[in-house]
Amino acid sequence: MYHFGTIIDGDFDKVEAQVVEALKTEGFGILTEIDVKATLKKKLNIEKRPYKILGACNPPLANQAIEAEPDIGLLLPCNVLVRENEDGKINVSFMDPSAVLTLVDKEGVAELAEQVRERLMKVRALLGGQLLD
């Protein structure tokens, strides 16, 4: 699998804020935010449920990755998806860095990916909810 996540009961905006705060506890900040719902409405006049892609970055770990492989930026940042399901529950999914960074055949990258994965798993645990693997 290329992701893992959790399903949470709650208001979309509040859950998104919880995700951002939980990411901070593991040293991640948000570099980018893509509001897919708003973009599809603006560009195609299509109504969708709330759907945001957060580009999360842990600067020390990102720096280590870039030092190991300068082109690794093509696979960064770690995407976190926050989306509303049809039943109104909020699905929070994390890109699995261990799966994605297996594409990079450089010494130390696999170990670094595992460190990032462990931190993201801690974030998922902080959020609670129904865990998805």
LINFEN-V477031 format. One record per backbone hydrogen bond with DSSP energy under -0.5 kcal/mol. NH is the residue of the N-H (numbers start at 1). CO is the residue of the C=O. E is the energy in kcal/mol with one decimal. If there is no record, write none. Layout:
NH|CO|E + NH|CO|E
This chain:
4|94|-1.7 + 5|132|-2.3 + 6|92|-2.2 + 7|130|-1.7 + 8|90|-3.2 + 15|11|-2.7 + 16|12|-2.8 + 17|13|-2.1 + 18|14|-2.1 + 19|15|-2.5 + 20|16|-2.3 + 21|17|-2.3 + 22|18|-2.8 + 23|19|-2.5 + 24|20|-1.7 + 25|21|-1.2 + 26|22|-0.5 + 26|23|-1.3 + 27|24|-1.9 + 28|23|-2.4 + 29|57|-2.7 + 31|29|-0.7 + 31|55|-3.3 + 32|55|-1.0 + 34|53|-2.8 + 35|33|-0.6 + 36|34|-1.2 + 36|51|-1.7 + 37|51|-1.0 + 39|35|-2.3 + 40|36|-2.8 + 41|37|-1.9 + 42|38|-2.5 + 43|39|-3.0 + 44|40|-2.0 + 45|40|-0.5 + 45|41|-1.1 + 46|40|-1.5 + 52|82|-3.3 + 53|34|-2.3 + 54|52|-0.6 + 54|80|-3.4 + 55|32|-2.8 + 55|53|-0.5 + 56|54|-1.0 + 56|78|-3.0 + 57|29|-2.6 + 59|57|-0.7 + 62|58|-2.8 + 63|59|-2.6 + 64|60|-2.0 + 65|61|-2.2 + 66|62|-2.5 + 67|63|-2.4 + 68|64|-1.9 + 69|65|-2.3 + 72|69|-2.3 + 73|70|-0.7 + 74|71|-1.9 + 75|72|-2.7 + 76|73|-0.9 + 78|56|-2.2 + 79|77|-0.6 + 80|54|-2.5 + 81|93|-2.9 + 82|52|-2.9 + 82|80|-0.5 + 83|81|-0.5 + 83|91|-2.5 + 84|50|-2.7 + 85|89|-3.3 + 88|85|-2.0 + 90|8|-3.4 + 91|83|-3.2 + 91|89|-0.5 + 92|6|-3.0 + 92|90|-0.5 + 93|81|-2.6 + 93|91|-0.5 + 94|4|-3.5 + 95|79|-2.6 + 96|2|-2.8 + 97|95|-1.0 + 99|96|-0.7 + 100|96|-2.2 + 101|97|-2.9 + 102|99|-0.6 + 103|100|-1.5 + 104|101|-1.4 + 105|103|-0.6 + 106|104|-1.0 + 109|106|-1.6 + 110|106|-0.6 + 112|108|-2.0 + 113|109|-2.7 + 114|110|-1.9 + 115|111|-1.8 + 116|112|-2.2 + 117|113|-2.6 + 118|114|-2.5 + 119|115|-1.9 + 120|116|-2.4 + 121|117|-2.4 + 122|118|-1.7 + 123|119|-1.8 + 124|120|-2.4 + 125|121|-2.2 + 126|122|-2.1 + 127|123|-1.5 + 128|124|-1.2 + 130|7|-2.5 + 131|129|-0.8 + 132|5|-3.6
